[in-house]
Amino acid sequence: MNLLKKFWNDEAGLVMSAELVVLGTVGVLGATVGLSAASTAINDEMVEFGLAIRSLDQSYHVEGHQSCRAWTAGSSYQQQDVEISRADLCGQIERAEKAAKKQSTIKRKAPPKSEELRKKMEKKKTIKRKNKKKKNEA
């Protein structure tokens, strides 16, 4: 009885296995939720960064040059309006998200059962026989 009382009162740093399982479960769940939130936040920031880069005006114009016997051609580029570009980019992102959702919800049919396959094969055979009879009669 005295030994049982010693074990009951002993708290020398031993972690019970049930406590360890609970701590591990909480840790894994917390890490999973944290990584999911971090992934979403990083994706949102990347989209914002892409839109910010697209908002920079990249238009330019370089005059050509002509002298005695040589010349260089000029060059220019006029960028599309930023609001139109951003609307196009947002539309592309929305279409990609819809396509990803659609692809994840595609339902696949189960393969046909052997009875169904036999019936189909029998139908094909009877059709072939009928066609042969028609050819022979003609």
Number of C-alpha atoms within 10 A of each C-alpha: 5 7 7 9 9 10 9 9 8 10 9 6 6 7 9 8 9 9 10 11 11 11 12 12 12 12 11 12 12 12 12 12 11 12 12 12 12 12 12 12 11 12 12 12 12 12 14 12 12 13 17 11 10 15 14 10 12 10 10 10 10 10 10 10 10 10 7 5 5 7 10 10 9 10 10 10 10 10 12 11 10 14 11 10 15 16 12 12 16 14 12 12 13 12 12 12 12 12 12 11 11 10 10 9 9 8 7 6 6 6 8 8 8 9 9 11 12 11 11 11 12 12 12 12 12 11 12 12 12 12 12 12 11 10 9 8 7 6
